Amino acid sequence: DAFIMDVKENYYINYIQIATMATMQNKEFGWTNKAGKEKVKQVKIPIPKPLENYTSYDIQKAIADFVEFINRKLDFCKEFAEEYKLKSNKLNKLLLRKIFG
């Protein structure tokens, strides 16, 4: 489903996407807690306030860039772990054949 966002200032789209997904997940919408139009209207996406010399947009971009960086690192770790698991299973089978075969 789609929704319309009331845009009142300059938003960093990647931040809005990340914040929306996280906020919706935290609301635990699902089969028993349907995300109907009225419930979605009540969802508030947290927007950082300006801080010192940084605009809200600057902070949104920094947060989004950081989350994307962490996600890339996690994806790499998942790939590495899967590769390690496959190699470990092959080694285990070879050792078992050598010991018991």
N, C-alpha and C positions, 0 to 999 in steps of 0.2 A: 504494500500500500504506500501511497505518497501522502505527504502533508505539506502545507504551506507555512513558511516561516515568516514572521513579521520582522523585516529587516529595518532596523532603525539606525544602524551605524555600520562601519566598515568591518566585516568579519573575514577571517582567514578560513577559507572553505575546508581545508584539511582538518583544522581544529574543530569546526562545526560537525564534520562527519564523525570524527573520533569521539567528541563529547556526546553527540546524539546516540551513537551506538552504545557507549558506556552507560549513559543515563537510562536508555531503554532496557539494557540488560539488567541494570540495578533494580528496575521496576518489576523484573521477573514476569514480563508478559509472556503468555503461552496459552496452552489449551484451556486451562482453568481460569486464567486471568487475561482475558482477551483485551487487546489494545484497541478499543473502539475509538471512534472520533472524539468523543467527550473526554476520555482518559488521556488521549494524546494531546488534546488542547491544553490540559492542565500540566503537562510535563514542561519543566523549566530547564533549559540548558545553561549551566553556569558559564558566565562570561567574565574573564578576569578584568579587574579595574586597572586603570593606568597606575603605574608605580614609578615614582621619581622621573627619570627621563624617558621611560618606556611607555609607549601607547598600549592600549588594550590589544591592538592588532599585533604589535611586536611580541607581546607575551603569549598570545594565542599561537603565533608562528613558532616561538621557541618551544612551547609545550608540544605542539604537533610534530615538530622536527624531532624532538626527543623521543616521543612515543614511537614514531616511525623508525628511528634508529634502533631502539630496543627491540621492536618487532623484527627487524632485519637480523639482528643478532640472535634472537630466539629461533628464527627460521633456520639460520645457519647451524645452531646447536641441534635442532631437531634432525636436520639432514645428517650431521656428523654422527649423532646418536644412532640413527637408523643404519648408516654405513657400518658403524662399529658393531652393532648388533648382528648384522649379516656376517661380518668377518668372524665374530666370536662364535656364531653358530657353526660356520664352516670349520673353524679350528677345533671346536668341540667334537664335531663328527669325525674329523681326521684322527684326533687323539683317541677317541673311543674305538675306532677301527684298528688303530695300531695296538691298543692295549688288549682289546677283546676280540679282534678279528683274525 
